[in-house]
Amino acid sequence: MTTIFRLDASIRQAGSITRAVADSLQASVVARLGDATVTRRDIGLSPVPSTAWAGAVFGPYAPPEQRTAQQTEGIALAGELANELVSADAFIFAVPFYNFGVSQHFKAYVDLVHTDPRFAPGTTPIIAGRPAQLVIARGGGYGPGSPRHGWDHGTSWYRRVLEDIWKLDLDVIECELTLADVTPAMEGLRGLAAENLVKAHASAQQNGHSLASRLDAAAVLDLVAVAR
Ligand SMILES: Cc1cc2nc3c(=O)[nH]c(=O)nc-3n(C[C@H](O)[C@H](O)[C@H](O)COP(=O)(O)O)c2cc1C
């Protein structure tokens, strides 16, 4: 059976755009596949502990019986996170834009994953080439001509990790101006914000269909290979 790994990093549940768009995507791919397991990791509501990273970085240099509890737990958690990734056929990462950069929880998560030998920097991870969807939401607008063009220091890092370090075959769904409805200064942008949201959900539907087709085709190839 196909396994899809989904990660959420929004610190809110109610009103979260990344969660809503990822829900559309997940519903679309699962409906099309008919049968799929979705493994979920919610680092926005249940962040990885900030102490785990140091333990996972330095623990492997000590013999197992001499490791501190923090080191043992850090190594175990990194292994669990890496296992979730390695076990998946496809990925959905739903991540917000915070303080002009990436979610601290996603950074902590990636730091921890990179301590597992299967994701050691400089190696090609076993998940390379697998399909992945990145859903990003930004409260403001950062395109050319906008006052804060160039202030988006988050999207390129998310892409760098998923596309260039983990070497996933990545599609990106972006939704901007998500704060327009609650920000008086953005009142004039509310129509555009609503259009953006509709487009993001439409892309999620479409990408879900394409992802399911791709996973179906891969499953058929696997069956053929087994039959030979
Ligand atoms: C603590 C915090 C900081 C944020 N910082 C920014 C920011 O610097 N720039 C921006 O455009 N939006 C910012 N936002 C808005 C989020 O990017 C926006 O609400 C987005 O939709 C978050 O994803 P979510 O809807 O899934 O929670 C911030 C939101 C929060 C809660």
Ligand as a Chemical Component Dictionary entry (heavy atoms), coordinates in Angstrom:
data_LIG
# 
_chem_comp.id                   LIG 
_chem_comp.type                 NON-POLYMER 
_chem_comp.pdbx_formal_charge   0 
_chem_comp.three_letter_code    LIG 
# 
loop_
_chem_comp_atom.comp_id 
_chem_comp_atom.atom_id 
_chem_comp_atom.alt_atom_id 
_chem_comp_atom.type_symbol 
_chem_comp_atom.charge 
_chem_comp_atom.model_Cartn_x 
_chem_comp_atom.model_Cartn_y 
_chem_comp_atom.model_Cartn_z 
_chem_comp_atom.pdbx_ordinal 
LIG C1  C1  C 0 4.179  34.656 14.830 1  
LIG C2  C2  C 0 3.866  34.940 13.399 2  
LIG C3  C3  C 0 4.773  35.608 12.617 3  
LIG C4  C4  C 0 4.480  35.886 11.283 4  
LIG N1  N1  N 0 5.383  36.567 10.534 5  
LIG C5  C5  C 0 5.064  36.900 9.270  6  
LIG C6  C6  C 0 5.971  37.633 8.468  7  
LIG O1  O1  O 0 7.072  37.993 8.867  8  
LIG N2  N2  N 0 5.590  37.945 7.208  9  
LIG C7  C7  C 0 4.394  37.557 6.692  10 
LIG O2  O2  O 0 4.136  37.831 5.524  11 
LIG N3  N3  N 0 3.522  36.830 7.419  12 
LIG C8  C8  C 0 3.835  36.511 8.678  13 
LIG N4  N4  N 0 2.960  35.787 9.437  14 
LIG C9  C9  C 0 1.683  35.383 8.829  15 
LIG C10 C10 C 0 1.730  33.941 8.327  16 
LIG O3  O3  O 0 2.710  33.774 7.330  17 
LIG C11 C11 C 0 0.370  33.592 7.792  18 
LIG O4  O4  O 0 -0.600 33.741 8.819  19 
LIG C12 C12 C 0 0.315  32.189 7.233  20 
LIG O5  O5  O 0 -0.974 31.997 6.716  21 
LIG C13 C13 C 0 0.662  31.186 8.324  22 
LIG O6  O6  O 0 0.329  29.860 7.956  23 
LIG P1  P1  P 0 -0.983 29.180 8.579  24 
LIG O7  O7  O 0 -2.148 29.967 8.010  25 
LIG O8  O8  O 0 -0.968 27.797 8.097  26 
LIG O9  O9  O 0 -0.922 29.280 10.061 27 
LIG C14 C14 C 0 3.245  35.491 10.746 28 
LIG C15 C15 C 0 2.342  34.781 11.545 29 
LIG C16 C16 C 0 2.643  34.503 12.856 30 
LIG C17 C17 C 0 1.655  33.741 13.702 31 
# 
loop_
_chem_comp_bond.comp_id 
_chem_comp_bond.atom_id_1 
_chem_comp_bond.atom_id_2 
_chem_comp_bond.value_order 
_chem_comp_bond.pdbx_ordinal 
LIG C1  C2  SING 1  
LIG C2  C3  SING 2  
LIG C2  C16 DOUB 3  
LIG C3  C4  DOUB 4  
LIG C4  N1  SING 5  
LIG C4  C14 SING 6  
LIG N1  C5  DOUB 7  
LIG C5  C6  SING 8  
LIG C5  C8  SING 9  
LIG C6  O1  DOUB 10 
LIG C6  N2  SING 11 
LIG N2  C7  SING 12 
LIG C7  O2  DOUB 13 
LIG C7  N3  SING 14 
LIG N3  C8  DOUB 15 
LIG C8  N4  SING 16 
LIG N4  C9  SING 17 
LIG N4  C14 SING 18 
LIG C9  C10 SING 19 
LIG C10 O3  SING 20 
LIG C10 C11 SING 21 
LIG C11 O4  SING 22 
LIG C11 C12 SING 23 
LIG C12 O5  SING 24 
LIG C12 C13 SING 25 
LIG C13 O6  SING 26 
LIG O6  P1  SING 27 
LIG P1  O7  DOUB 28 
LIG P1  O8  SING 29 
LIG P1  O9  SING 30 
LIG C14 C15 DOUB 31 
LIG C15 C16 SING 32 
LIG C16 C17 SING 33 
# 
